Amino acid sequence: MSDPGFGDDIPVYVISVAAELSGLHPQTLRQYDRLGLVSPGRASGRGRRYSMRDIQMLREVQRLSQEEGINLAGIKRILELQNEVEKLRAQVFHLANELQAARSAVARRSSAQSQAQPRGGELIPVRRTRLTIFNTAPPPDDDR
């Protein structure tokens, strides 16, 4: 649907075009912007510029409102949670990659060390252990 020359995040559409593409009235777009539901980019003259992703978001807000009967405050919370989920997914992806890289490095090091003569002083992974220390000293003498 979007022009292949433009990415989905490039703000290129003025409010009248965005309203037409989303099937909404320009005043509705302004209201959604004021409420923070869809925040378009701004041109140098402060005019709103909508990206294709913004237009898709406008359609989703309208769908949630019209078809699902969700009020705008609820829609805002849904969008916030969706954004948070996306950020967390990206973070999990990066952490999984880091973990895989660390495991590969440990495997390579273990392989190299098993072939070489042990030198001593290497760090060896151990399980966590709980340590309880009991006081074995006699109780203090109360006859002072």
Backbone as CSV, one residue per row, in Angstrom:
resi,resn,N_x,N_y,N_z,CA_x,CA_y,CA_z,C_x,C_y,C_z
1,MET,0.827,-1.195,0.000,0.000,0.000,0.000,0.867,1.252,0.000
2,SER,1.981,1.244,0.753,2.840,2.418,0.785,3.750,2.429,-0.430
3,ASP,4.198,3.604,-0.798,5.094,3.797,-1.916,6.428,3.126,-1.593
4,PRO,6.958,2.289,-2.491,8.207,1.606,-2.188,9.380,2.560,-1.997
5,GLY,9.282,3.798,-2.486,10.346,4.779,-2.310,10.382,5.356,-0.918
6,PHE,9.325,5.189,-0.154,9.250,5.735,1.197,9.070,4.604,2.190
7,GLY,9.737,4.732,3.327,9.533,3.762,4.394,8.220,4.051,5.097
8,ASP,7.733,3.087,5.839,6.460,3.247,6.543,6.529,4.300,7.648
9,ASP,7.736,4.638,8.079,7.886,5.602,9.170,8.211,7.018,8.707
10,ILE,8.299,7.243,7.413,8.629,8.573,6.891,7.369,9.434,6.890
11,PRO,7.372,10.556,7.653,6.176,11.417,7.686,6.084,12.285,6.428
12,VAL,5.184,11.913,5.530,5.072,12.625,4.254,3.673,13.165,3.966
13,TYR,2.646,12.636,4.617,1.272,12.990,4.268,0.759,14.144,5.131
14,VAL,0.225,15.172,4.476,-0.403,16.273,5.209,-1.720,15.761,5.790
15,ILE,-2.287,16.519,6.691,-3.451,16.043,7.441,-4.641,15.721,6.532
16,SER,-4.845,16.495,5.481,-5.995,16.227,4.602,-5.826,14.889,3.877
17,VAL,-4.624,14.588,3.432,-4.366,13.314,2.751,-4.455,12.167,3.756
18,ALA,-3.885,12.350,4.934,-3.949,11.311,5.974,-5.400,11.033,6.367
19,ALA,-6.203,12.088,6.456,-7.618,11.915,6.795,-8.320,11.097,5.712
20,GLU,-8.026,11.408,4.469,-8.645,10.676,3.370,-8.191,9.214,3.353
21,LEU,-6.893,8.984,3.540,-6.363,7.620,3.523,-6.875,6.782,4.701
22,SER,-7.092,7.429,5.829,-7.554,6.697,7.013,-9.076,6.618,7.104
23,GLY,-9.771,7.439,6.303,-11.232,7.449,6.344,-11.780,8.230,7.528
24,LEU,-10.992,9.124,8.093,-11.406,9.914,9.250,-11.442,11.391,8.889
25,HIS,-12.122,12.160,9.706,-12.186,13.600,9.531,-10.892,14.212,10.080
26,PRO,-10.377,15.276,9.434,-9.151,15.916,9.937,-9.249,16.326,11.415
27,GLN,-10.432,16.729,11.850,-10.599,17.124,13.254,-10.386,15.917,14.183
28,THR,-10.779,14.747,13.737,-10.563,13.525,14.518,-9.066,13.256,14.644
29,LEU,-8.326,13.468,13.554,-6.877,13.288,13.595,-6.241,14.259,14.583
30,ARG,-6.726,15.496,14.595,-6.203,16.482,15.553,-6.499,16.062,16.990
31,GLN,-7.711,15.543,17.216,-8.080,15.088,18.555,-7.196,13.918,18.993
32,TYR,-6.981,12.960,18.111,-6.128,11.820,18.436,-4.705,12.282,18.755
33,ASP,-4.242,13.306,18.030,-2.909,13.857,18.291,-2.874,14.503,19.677
34,ARG,-3.889,15.310,19.996,-3.941,15.960,21.314,-3.965,14.945,22.449
35,LEU,-4.662,13.829,22.237,-4.773,12.787,23.259,-3.543,11.883,23.310
36,GLY,-2.656,12.021,22.333,-1.453,11.196,22.302,-1.671,9.805,21.746
37,LEU,-2.771,9.594,21.049,-3.042,8.279,20.458,-2.176,8.038,19.225
38,VAL,-2.106,9.028,18.374,-1.269,8.987,17.175,-0.556,10.327,17.112
39,SER,0.768,10.283,17.162,1.560,11.521,17.179,2.354,11.641,15.895
40,PRO,1.828,12.417,14.939,2.529,12.553,13.659,3.777,13.420,13.806
41,GLY,4.615,13.350,12.787,5.772,14.231,12.739,5.307,15.647,12.448
42,ARG,6.243,16.572,12.511,5.921,17.979,12.237,6.836,18.502,11.151
43,ALA,6.263,19.296,10.249,7.050,19.967,9.217,7.663,21.221,9.829
44,SER,8.521,21.873,9.087,9.190,23.069,9.602,8.190,24.147,10.002
45,GLY,7.049,24.240,9.331,6.019,25.213,9.680,5.075,24.710,10.753
46,ARG,5.442,23.615,11.440,4.678,22.995,12.526,3.452,22.237,12.033
47,GLY,3.284,22.095,10.722,2.160,21.322,10.197,2.383,19.843,10.418
48,ARG,1.319,19.125,10.680,1.416,17.694,10.923,1.767,16.966,9.624
49,ARG,2.623,15.962,9.755,2.969,15.089,8.634,2.836,13.649,9.120
50,TYR,1.989,12.894,8.443,1.689,11.525,8.843,2.462,10.535,7.985
51,SER,2.935,9.482,8.621,3.582,8.380,7.898,2.525,7.316,7.604
52,MET,2.905,6.338,6.801,1.978,5.238,6.520,1.699,4.465,7.820
53,ARG,2.695,4.346,8.686,2.475,3.674,9.973,1.465,4.455,10.815
54,ASP,1.532,5.799,10.788,0.547,6.628,11.502,-0.857,6.374,10.965
55,ILE,-0.980,6.274,9.652,-2.287,6.054,9.029,-2.834,4.680,9.420
56,GLN,-1.965,3.678,9.457,-2.397,2.355,9.906,-2.839,2.404,11.367
57,MET,-2.132,3.189,12.165,-2.494,3.331,13.578,-3.841,4.042,13.708
58,LEU,-4.089,5.058,12.895,-5.376,5.751,12.910,-6.512,4.778,12.610
59,ARG,-6.281,3.919,11.629,-7.304,2.921,11.273,-7.551,1.961,12.445
60,GLU,-6.472,1.578,13.132,-6.608,0.657,14.264,-7.351,1.326,15.417
61,VAL,-7.048,2.586,15.687,-7.756,3.322,16.743,-9.237,3.387,16.411
62,GLN,-9.547,3.692,15.176,-10.940,3.775,14.748,-11.633,2.421,14.874
63,ARG,-10.930,1.358,14.482,-11.510,0.015,14.578,-11.797,-0.357,16.041
64,LEU,-10.831,-0.108,16.916,-11.037,-0.422,18.331,-12.210,0.364,18.905
65,SER,-12.334,1.601,18.466,-13.409,2.462,18.965,-14.767,2.024,18.420
66,GLN,-14.846,1.842,17.116,-16.124,1.548,16.466,-16.569,0.102,16.633
67,GLU,-15.670,-0.835,16.327,-16.053,-2.249,16.316,-15.985,-2.898,17.696
68,GLU,-15.016,-2.489,18.497,-14.832,-3.120,19.801,-15.480,-2.324,20.930
69,GLY,-15.868,-1.079,20.646,-16.532,-0.258,21.648,-15.625,0.202,22.779
70,ILE,-14.331,0.294,22.511,-13.374,0.709,23.538,-13.257,2.227,23.521
71,ASN,-13.276,2.839,24.717,-13.159,4.296,24.760,-11.713,4.713,24.485
72,LEU,-11.510,6.013,24.243,-10.192,6.491,23.830,-9.132,6.292,24.905
73,ALA,-9.507,6.413,26.175,-8.540,6.173,27.254,-8.093,4.708,27.239
74,GLY,-9.026,3.802,27.015,-8.689,2.382,26.923,-7.812,2.090,25.715
75,ILE,-8.108,2.735,24.605,-7.305,2.557,23.395,-5.888,3.054,23.638
76,LYS,-5.760,4.188,24.316,-4.432,4.731,24.608,-3.631,3.735,25.437
77,ARG,-4.270,3.133,26.436,-3.584,2.154,27.287,-3.200,0.914,26.483
78,ILE,-4.077,0.463,25.607,-3.776,-0.691,24.754,-2.553,-0.399,23.896
79,LEU,-2.518,0.783,23.290,-1.385,1.151,22.438,-0.092,1.237,23.237
80,GLU,-0.165,1.798,24.453,1.020,1.862,25.317,1.535,0.472,25.635
81,LEU,0.622,-0.440,25.966,1.019,-1.810,26.293,1.589,-2.529,25.075
82,GLN,1.023,-2.288,23.900,1.559,-2.891,22.687,2.976,-2.399,22.419
83,ASN,3.208,-1.097,22.632,4.557,-0.547,22.453,5.529,-1.161,23.450
84,GLU,5.082,-1.316,24.685,5.933,-1.912,25.710,6.271,-3.363,25.368
85,VAL,5.285,-4.104,24.892,5.516,-5.493,24.491,6.542,-5.537,23.358
86,GLU,6.429,-4.654,22.388,7.384,-4.619,21.276,8.798,-4.342,21.775
87,LYS,8.926,-3.377,22.690,10.253,-3.064,23.243,10.815,-4.260,24.003
88,LEU,9.970,-4.924,24.781,10.420,-6.090,25.541,10.802,-7.245,24.615
89,ARG,10.062,-7.424,23.542,10.413,-8.474,22.572,11.781,-8.194,21.960
90,ALA,12.018,-6.939,21.614,13.315,-6.567,21.047,14.426,-6.806,22.065
91,GLN,14.167,-6.463,23.314,15.159,-6.656,24.365,15.442,-8.157,24.570
92,VAL,14.402,-8.970,24.594,14.570,-10.422,24.733,15.374,-10.962,23.553
93,PHE,15.097,-10.487,22.363,15.822,-10.920,21.169,17.311,-10.622,21.316
94,HIS,17.640,-9.392,21.735,19.043,-9.000,21.883,19.715,-9.784,23.012
95,LEU,19.002,-9.974,24.116,19.571,-10.734,25.220,19.800,-12.197,24.836
96,ALA,18.889,-12.766,24.075,19.053,-14.142,23.608,20.286,-14.251,22.705
97,ASN,20.483,-13.261,21.850,21.672,-13.254,20.989,22.950,-13.148,21.821
98,GLU,22.938,-12.271,22.832,24.103,-12.131,23.699,24.372,-13.431,24.453
99,LEU,23.323,-14.071,24.949,23.478,-15.333,25.667,24.056,-16.405,24.752
100,GLN,23.559,-16.478,23.538,24.080,-17.459,22.581,25.544,-17.195,22.275
101,ALA,25.915,-15.929,22.115,27.310,-15.582,21.854,28.183,-15.955,23.045
102,ALA,27.700,-15.708,24.259,28.463,-16.058,25.459,28.617,-17.565,25.567
103,ARG,27.552,-18.308,25.303,27.634,-19.773,25.353,28.625,-20.303,24.321
104,SER,28.608,-19.710,23.137,29.545,-20.128,22.094,30.976,-19.842,22.519
105,ALA,31.201,-18.686,23.122,32.550,-18.332,23.583,33.019,-19.298,24.665
106,VAL,32.133,-19.644,25.597,32.490,-20.593,26.657,32.780,-21.965,26.053
107,ALA,31.991,-22.377,25.095,32.206,-23.678,24.458,33.543,-23.701,23.725
108,ARG,33.872,-22.624,23.025,35.156,-22.550,22.321,36.313,-22.579,23.318
109,ARG,36.158,-21.827,24.406,37.219,-21.777,25.421,37.376,-23.150,26.076
110,SER,36.270,-23.792,26.408,36.324,-25.124,27.025,36.987,-26.121,26.097
111,SER,36.645,-26.045,24.819,37.228,-26.943,23.830,38.724,-26.717,23.723
112,ALA,39.136,-25.465,23.687,40.565,-25.141,23.597,41.294,-25.553,24.859
113,GLN,40.688,-25.383,26.011,41.333,-25.734,27.281,41.427,-27.240,27.457
114,SER,40.438,-27.970,26.978,40.489,-29.420,27.126,41.596,-30.015,26.262
115,GLN,41.941,-29.341,25.183,43.010,-29.816,24.317,44.379,-29.398,24.846
116,ALA,44.413,-28.284,25.565,45.677,-27.794,26.108,45.883,-28.352,27.510
117,GLN,47.102,-28.202,28.012,47.420,-28.654,29.363,46.800,-27.677,30.358
118,PRO,46.101,-28.137,31.421,45.531,-27.217,32.410,46.638,-26.440,33.107
119,ARG,46.438,-25.140,33.238,47.425,-24.266,33.853,47.075,-23.939,35.289
120,GLY,45.859,-24.117,35.685,45.432,-23.736,37.030,45.047,-22.265,37.069
121,GLY,44.244,-21.904,38.031,43.842,-20.507,38.184,42.657,-20.112,37.324
122,GLU,42.107,-21.037,36.532,40.957,-20.704,35.700,39.693,-20.639,36.552
123,LEU,38.757,-19.861,36.097,37.474,-19.785,36.778,36.639,-21.002,36.402
124,ILE,36.062,-21.628,37.401,35.244,-22.810,37.174,33.833,-22.490,37.642
125,PRO,32.836,-22.718,36.804,31.467,-22.443,37.246,31.064,-23.362,38.389
126,VAL,30.414,-22.805,39.379,29.934,-23.583,40.518,28.478,-23.251,40.766
127,ARG,27.814,-24.172,41.445,26.431,-23.905,41.818,26.408,-22.991,43.017
128,ARG,25.305,-22.300,43.181,25.118,-21.484,44.378,24.962,-22.414,45.573
129,THR,25.544,-22.014,46.661,25.468,-22.815,47.880,25.044,-21.914,49.017
130,ARG,24.159,-22.434,49.837,23.729,-21.683,51.009,24.607,-22.132,52.175
131,LEU,25.135,-21.192,52.921,26.030,-21.473,54.026,25.392,-20.970,55.304
132,THR,25.316,-21.835,56.304,24.782,-21.447,57.604,25.903,-21.591,58.623
133,ILE,26.160,-20.550,59.379,27.206,-20.571,60.393,26.529,-20.570,61.755
134,PHE,26.886,-21.581,62.557,26.343,-21.676,63.907,27.383,-21.155,64.888
135,ASN,26.912,-20.452,65.877,27.815,-19.934,66.908,28.086,-21.070,67.887
136,THR,29.347,-21.535,67.932,29.692,-22.647,68.812,30.397,-22.178,70.078
137,ALA,30.581,-20.879,70.201,31.231,-20.351,71.414,30.289,-20.492,72.588
138,PRO,30.829,-20.724,73.794,29.961,-20.832,74.982,29.293,-19.485,75.254
139,PRO,28.120,-19.504,75.891,27.431,-18.235,76.204,28.272,-17.405,77.169
140,PRO,28.175,-16.085,77.106,28.967,-15.247,77.996,28.585,-15.471,79.458
141,ASP,29.571,-15.330,80.336,29.368,-15.543,81.771,28.637,-14.346,82.355
142,ASP,27.515,-14.556,83.021,26.733,-13.465,83.577,27.182,-13.049,84.975
143,ASP,28.189,-13.704,85.583,28.647,-13.387,86.942,29.817,-12.411,86.901
144,ARG,29.660,-11.269,86.453,30.759,-10.318,86.376,30.872,-9.551,87.604
